[in-house]
């Protein structure tokens, strides 16, 4: 019975192609290349092909999650770069808190603006219904 060499016992790190990542995250390969150009991803090259590591996959996941939260890529990059740094680095955590605080304030302002706009729409709808009811009543009185 052959024995396994120590080198064979070490697991080969999982890699991904650009097509696999695009399918997994439901984005285009063009978007992935764009994120690479922004310095958010750093795939290795095998010939002309990009090879993405688990680290790249996680960075892409963090990027997409941050984008869904409404952060710009300029805000995303330092946050994603923190993924590669020790988690207990106080200056980075403070910077992250500052970005989150700014984004929270922006979202709260947007929510307030949306609430005001919805109230205005409700008032316009009520006024339109009132005018339609008045017009319909006038038609009934005239017999038309």
C-alpha positions as CSV (number, residue, x, y, z in Angstrom):
1,X,0.0,0.0,0.0
2,X,1.6,3.3,-1.1
3,X,2.1,6.0,1.6
4,X,1.2,9.6,1.0
5,X,4.1,12.0,0.9
6,X,4.1,15.0,3.3
7,X,3.9,17.3,0.3
8,X,0.8,15.6,-1.0
9,X,-0.9,15.9,2.4
10,X,-0.8,19.7,2.2
11,X,-4.0,20.9,0.6
12,X,-3.7,22.9,-2.5
13,X,-5.3,26.3,-2.0
14,X,-8.7,26.7,-3.8
15,X,-8.5,29.0,-6.8
16,X,-11.2,30.5,-9.0
17,X,-11.5,31.6,-12.6
18,X,-13.0,35.0,-13.5
19,X,-16.0,33.1,-15.1
20,X,-16.6,31.1,-11.8
21,X,-16.6,34.3,-9.7
22,X,-18.8,36.1,-12.2
23,X,-21.3,33.3,-12.1
24,X,-21.1,32.9,-8.3
25,X,-21.7,36.6,-7.6
26,X,-24.0,37.2,-10.6
27,X,-21.8,40.0,-12.0
28,X,-20.0,40.4,-15.3
29,X,-16.4,39.5,-15.9
30,X,-16.0,43.2,-17.0
31,X,-17.0,44.3,-13.5
32,X,-14.4,42.0,-12.0
33,X,-11.7,43.3,-14.3
34,X,-12.9,46.9,-13.3
35,X,-12.5,46.0,-9.6
36,X,-9.1,44.6,-10.4
37,X,-8.1,47.9,-12.1
38,X,-9.2,49.8,-9.0
39,X,-6.8,47.7,-7.0
40,X,-9.5,45.8,-5.1
41,X,-8.5,42.4,-6.5
42,X,-5.0,41.1,-7.2
43,X,-5.3,37.8,-9.2
44,X,-2.2,35.8,-10.3
45,X,-1.7,35.2,-13.9
46,X,-1.2,31.8,-15.5
47,X,-0.4,32.6,-19.1
48,X,-3.1,35.0,-20.2
49,X,-5.6,33.7,-17.6
50,X,-6.4,35.3,-14.3
51,X,-6.3,33.0,-11.3
52,X,-8.2,34.3,-8.2
53,X,-7.4,33.0,-4.7
54,X,-9.8,32.6,-1.8
55,X,-8.4,36.0,-0.6
56,X,-9.5,37.6,-3.9
57,X,-12.9,35.9,-3.6
58,X,-13.4,37.3,-0.1
59,X,-12.3,40.8,-1.2
60,X,-14.8,40.6,-4.1
61,X,-17.5,39.6,-1.6
62,X,-16.7,42.5,0.7
63,X,-16.6,44.9,-2.2
64,X,-20.0,43.8,-3.5
65,X,-21.5,43.9,0.0
66,X,-20.1,47.4,0.6
67,X,-21.5,48.5,-2.8
68,X,-25.0,47.2,-1.8
69,X,-24.7,49.3,1.3
70,X,-24.2,52.3,-1.0
71,X,-20.5,53.0,-0.4
72,X,-18.5,54.3,-3.3
73,X,-15.5,52.4,-4.5
74,X,-13.3,55.1,-3.0
75,X,-14.8,54.3,0.4
76,X,-14.7,50.6,-0.3
77,X,-11.0,50.2,-1.1
78,X,-9.6,51.2,2.3
79,X,-12.2,49.0,4.0
80,X,-11.4,46.0,1.8
81,X,-7.7,46.6,2.3
82,X,-8.3,46.2,6.0
83,X,-9.1,42.6,5.3
84,X,-5.4,42.0,4.7
85,X,-4.4,43.8,8.0
86,X,-4.5,42.6,11.6
87,X,-8.1,43.0,12.9
88,X,-7.0,44.8,16.0
89,X,-5.3,47.8,14.4
90,X,-6.8,50.8,16.2
91,X,-6.2,53.4,13.4
92,X,-7.9,51.2,10.9
93,X,-10.8,50.4,13.2
94,X,-11.2,54.2,13.9
95,X,-11.2,54.9,10.1
96,X,-13.8,52.2,9.6
97,X,-16.0,53.6,12.3
98,X,-15.7,57.1,10.7
99,X,-16.7,55.8,7.3
100,X,-19.6,53.9,8.8
101,X,-20.8,56.9,10.8
102,X,-20.7,59.1,7.7
103,X,-22.6,56.5,5.7
104,X,-25.2,56.2,8.6
105,X,-25.8,59.9,8.6
106,X,-26.2,59.9,4.8
107,X,-28.7,57.1,4.9
108,X,-30.6,58.7,7.8
109,X,-30.9,61.9,5.8
110,X,-32.1,60.0,2.7
111,X,-34.7,58.2,4.9
112,X,-35.9,61.5,6.2
113,X,-36.1,62.9,2.6
114,X,-38.0,59.8,1.5
115,X,-40.5,60.1,4.4
116,X,-41.1,63.8,3.5
117,X,-41.5,62.9,-0.2
118,X,-44.0,60.1,0.7
119,X,-46.0,62.5,2.8
120,X,-46.1,65.0,-0.1
121,X,-47.2,62.2,-2.5
122,X,-49.9,61.2,-0.1
123,X,-51.2,64.7,0.1
124,X,-51.2,65.1,-3.7
125,X,-53.0,61.7,-4.0
126,X,-55.7,62.8,-1.5
127,X,-56.1,66.1,-3.3
128,X,-56.5,64.4,-6.7
129,X,-59.1,62.0,-5.3
130,X,-60.9,64.9,-3.8
131,X,-61.0,66.7,-7.2
132,X,-62.0,63.6,-9.0
133,X,-64.9,63.0,-6.5
134,X,-66.0,66.7,-6.9
135,X,-65.9,66.4,-10.7
136,X,-67.9,63.2,-10.6
137,X,-70.5,64.7,-8.3
138,X,-70.8,67.7,-10.7
139,X,-71.4,65.4,-13.6
140,X,-74.1,63.5,-11.7
141,X,-75.8,66.8,-10.8
142,X,-75.8,67.9,-14.4
143,X,-77.1,64.5,-15.5
144,X,-74.1,63.7,-17.7
